[in-house]
């Protein structure tokens, strides 16, 4: 088992808490429809740069916290985050060496997978879903280079 450095662990949890805060801020107007899943973007970043820090179990716990914070079905985001992070950690050595545009495409696919899982769970309960439901996937892929660059600059290793 790899020993995780304390500053890296603190940076991980601090960025996750900030991302949770960004997820629950009451955005107004059109920005509400296109707000990416900040928490999943942060989890994917940590899974790619420090896979020993971002585990499937931590993603599950963070997903449960997001479920509670957003008032969703318990386990919905937990499943979506755990599956996405499993795939990210599994392929982190390959994805890390991609160009930022290629990484954005991979992040798009991971966000899409998570959104499909959330869509599936919400449709089990017969909750109506509009076409705007899919916009955060696109905006998440678009903001990925910025998120990656910002986190690279503030990462404590």
Secondary structure, DSSP 8 states (H G I E B T S, - for coil): -----HHHHHHHHHHHHHHHHHHHS---THHHHH---HHHHHHHHHHHH-TTTS-HHHHHHHHHHHHHHHT--TTHHHHHHHHHHHHHHHTHHHHTTS-HHHHHHHHHHHHHHHHHHHHHHHHHTT----GGGGHHHHHHHHHHHHHHHHHHHH---
